Amino acid sequence: MVNKLLLFFLLYSTLFADSVLQKVQSLVDKETYASHSKLITLLFEDEDAFMKSSSVDMIKVATTLEENGLLNLALPSVSQIELTFEYGGENPLFFMKLMTDTLRNMGLTFVLTKHAGLDKEGFVWTVTFEGKVVPDPVLLAKRLEKYNATVTDLQRLDAARWRYRIDMSNANIAAKPIHAGESIRIVRPIRPVWMEVSRVKRLIIRELPGSHWYADVVVYDKMLHILSMKQNETRTRYLSLRLPADAAYVKISDRFTLENLRSGVKLTAKGEK
């Protein structure tokens, strides 16, 4: 009986180690793996260190490869790079907002959507852009961590095509918090302004002298379901929003162009939830 148990654990350990090495192999090209097989075996000898629950921690694997010069992200010439992001949740809008912010923070402001839709994996978003270097998956994972989102799986389909699986069960978007009794000035925004208002009952927005604001304001709950909106075709000097109990975010923009907010607006929060 003891011998059978030892044999079981030996076989399990072997399969376990192979699963880690198979994941390693999926992130590097065949030449790199063949040339550095001894180093790779040594780096990933302690398979327990690369597991998270019952799955391989792909970002830890990628980090180890990167730190040892084994994660090649450079392409031989300018190519079309394709990144696919999978999300198993129920709010694609929230997911795409978070991913767009993450890519923008990495300097990827001009990406094209190749595909966005549902499949057996959930919601899938594929973007393409031109470049000579694939975005660093370790850096992308770190940027997502700032929003409490996690990369749970990572796959290199080929040199220019990578696939990510994202867990957003605890995620939050990038928004500046405002608290009751606080006033904030926003001047010359280059994109719509997101405010976190979960503890505020009312938000007052005043146009500052020099601006010519046509209000475009949307109130969302924490999963970015729209609760209310205000879009004015005429100039807006003052706007008072009574926020529902489940309001979490307010997006402030201009109906026509953000150039109309060249002098900005002043936000004042009233009443604590």
Secondary structure, 3 states (H helix, E strand, C coil): CHHHHHHHHHHHHHHHHHHHHHHHHHHCCHHHHHHCHHHHHHHCCCHHHHEECCEECHHHHHHHHHHCCCCCCEEEEEEEEEEEEEECCCCHHHHHHHHHHHHHHCCCCCCEEEEEEEECCEEEEEEEEEEEECCCHHHHHHHHHCCCCEEEEEEEEECCEEEEEEECCCCCCCCEECCCCCEEEECCCCCCEEEECCCEEEEEEEECCCCCCCEEEEEECCCCCEEEEEECCCCCCEEEEECCCCCCEEEEEECCCHHHHCCCEEEEEEEEC
